[in-house]
Amino acid sequence: FFRDSHGNEIDLLLDSMRTLVGVEIKSSSTYHSTFKKNLLRFRENTHSLERAAIVYNGDPQTFSDGIEALPVTRAHELFDGTAPS
């Protein structure tokens, strides 16, 4: 969990071997563009992310800004180093 001095939050930051992965966790099964807001803000204002992902109940998606949307059934990929598909 990360919160900056302005109250902007990221649900999970994984720090491993000098790589930083930002994760937003949503309960929705429908993707919405606002899900990326805090990941983008963190990347622009605080620190670059090696990988940024939204874990939710929907279908996998990859966006042009490099953020991924992963179904909860594939969340393990963020921990075991599985490459994005």
C-alpha positions, 0 to 999 in steps of 0.5 A: 500500500502506498499513499502520498502526501496528497492522498493519492493511493496505490493498493499494492507496490511490489519491490523486488530486485530493483524493480517496482510493480504497481497494482490497483485491485478492483472488485469490478468485472467491467474495466473503467478507464479511471482504474488507471488514474493512480498508477499513471499519477504515481508513474508521472510524479513519484517513481517509474514502474517496471510494470503496472497492473489492474487486477479485477474480475474482467478479461485481460487487456493491455493498453498503449501506456503499458498498463495491464488489466489482469483477471484475478485468476492471473494475479499470480503472474505479478508475483512469479515473474510470468511475462505479460501476454 
